[in-house]
Amino acid sequence: MGRLTAIYGRLTRTLTAGEKEDLKYKPFSEATGVKDSPLNMEKNKRTDTIVIVEGLLDALISQARGVPGVVAIGQARLTDNQIDTAVKAGVKYFVLALDNDTAGMDGTEAAIKRLMGKRLTSFVVTFPEGQKDPDEFVKSQGAEALKKLIAQPEAASKWMARRILSRYDITADMGYQQAIDAAITYANEIQDPLEGKQFMETICQGLALPYEALAPRIMDYDTRQAKEQEKKEYKDLIVKADQLHRDNNIDGLRTLFTDKLHDIKAHTGAVHALTPYTVTDMITDIKQSSPGLNTGYASLDKLVTIPQEAITIIAGRPSHGKTTLMMNLALNMVDLYPEKTFLFFSYEETRKQIALKLLNIISKKILNEGQNLSTLETYVRSSEQGLEQVESGKKKLMKLTSSGRLWIIDEPFYINDLEGVISNLATKHQLGGVFIDYIQKVKIHGKYGQRQLEVQAISAQLLEVAKQNKLPLIMGAQLGRNQQSKDKVQLDNLREAGDIEQDANLVLGLYNDSMQKAQDEEKKLTDRAVNVDVVILKNRNGTVNEKVTLKFDRPILTMRELTPEEEKRKYNPATFSNIGKEKGKK
């Protein structure tokens, strides 16, 4: 025997002129201030899943016919109190089986949004056309059919996608665009990444649109929304500042502009009071933090890891392989961390060029040793499908990009916008790392007098992005050249780019001896494969002044480790004056 929690019934009274008869069962307990409780909840206290129906008799009949977990809410609208009652009873999953009519569908949509706001998982049961509710379905199809229907509910995200598409005539240009805008607006409210992916995939299927075509629109929408929010905050700030100015409150103005502007930039709310940092805090932070990322090169991973919440710089002179190494690192990490999403921002090349180069790296197919990339582009343009390695590479790259695991972005964001985009995507995806090629190309608003000072400000802001979002930022940087000793690769060469090495935890310098000699002699480098030295110029967490040599297969843009035989015969120039043990070797 359970205790009495509510009494349901029909109120009968004389109707006044114009009133409609309401035949629904309602909880009398509402009049006494008692919280409403789903009917049958007492019988389903020890289950993690309940099936929500409207009618009280629907729940009772379903239970009597052996369908477990069915509770009734007595109306088309699920309330917060009903949700809270179910959660307290141990429910984690809500299967919505409301009536198959306009009120029921509106109620289902409202319930999905309400449950999503409480971070609860929901599913939807749709009854066949002509059958309004579980009672009619059982009478027509039988209890076993109802059990089977309830056992295979649809994810709420998919149901909502179809619901949104049904509102528009997607065969018309305007309706098609309206459906996209509505979908992106709703997607922005979804907090669970899996639900968001299911929703957008269903939208794309309904619109016959590739996922990768819509993904940049989502980012664009998020960026516009962030700008609108920032604009509103600045407007509020101006109003407050104007009032303080009219009141001649100079101290108030100073506080406003030092505190409030920082809040707007960081979007982190009020500044918390400082408290002592204890050993317990340290242990907690260590347990909650992620380890550094491996590079995918065993010889390099023995010496360094890509640090979290910090900047890593890949520095190289023009044409020495800086961008190529970053692309190889991105692909290595995508394979090493299959649950993570990686962003590749290119300020130097278009996303088409980056994607083509990634395809070249993945395919590893020599089509034309002298012009492999342009030959690959011609093959792709021709729509041929005869090259197995390339087709396999296309499938892999398609999977990485369409699933959102690898983002290729060529929008030349100013630093404030770049910060907003990264922070926004970090809230929606489990980011593994962010690549930026390269830092000297990023722009900043304002006047700094010297480009060096601008780069310093950009670097400092990116470091805050890495810390606030707990991300590793891997940035390319153009390496300056020491005129007194032209062959040196050392940290001083990077200082010419604006002291950006001060903000970095790890700096890897690239030196391509074959390319440097060709440039010095003003000749074209014709060797297919050359050695590239990766020198650890700075490493706050470990060893420095060590180097790893990689083999750069230039036509297919691949950097790999040397084979044991190549390691024995590699050329080892004495060009790193900051590495003492290299001096004097030939």
Buried (B, 14 or more C-beta within 10 A) or exposed (E): EEEEBBEBEEEEEEEEEEEEEEEEBBBEBEEEEBBBBBBBBBBBEEBEBBBBBBBBBBBBBBBEBEBBBBBBBBBBBBBEBBBEBBEEBEBEBBBBBBBBBEEBBBBBBBBBBBBBEEEBBBBBBBBEEEBBBBBBBBEEBEBEEBBEBBEEBBBBBBBBBBBBBEEBEBEEEEBBEBBBEBBBEBBBEBEBBEBBBBBBBBBBBBBEBEBBEBBBBBBEBBBEBBEEEBEEBEEEBEEEBEEBEEEEBEEBBEEBEEEBEEBBBEBEEEEEEEEEEEEEEEEEEEEEEEEBBBBBBEBBBEBBBBBBBBBBBBBBBEBBBBBBBBBBBBBBBBEBBEEBBBBBBBBBBEBEBBBBBBBBBBBBBBBEEEEBBEBBBEBBEEEEEEBEBBBBBBEBBBEBBBBBBBBBBBBBBEBBBBBBBBBBBBEBBEBBBBBBBBBBBBBBEEEEEEEBBBBBBBBBBBBEBBBBBEBBBBBBBBBBBBEEEEBBBBBBBBBEBBBBBBBBBBBBBBBBBBBBEBBEEEEEBEEBBBBBBBBBBBBEEEEBBBBBBBBBBBBBBBBBBBEEEBEEEEEEBEBBBBBEEBEEEE
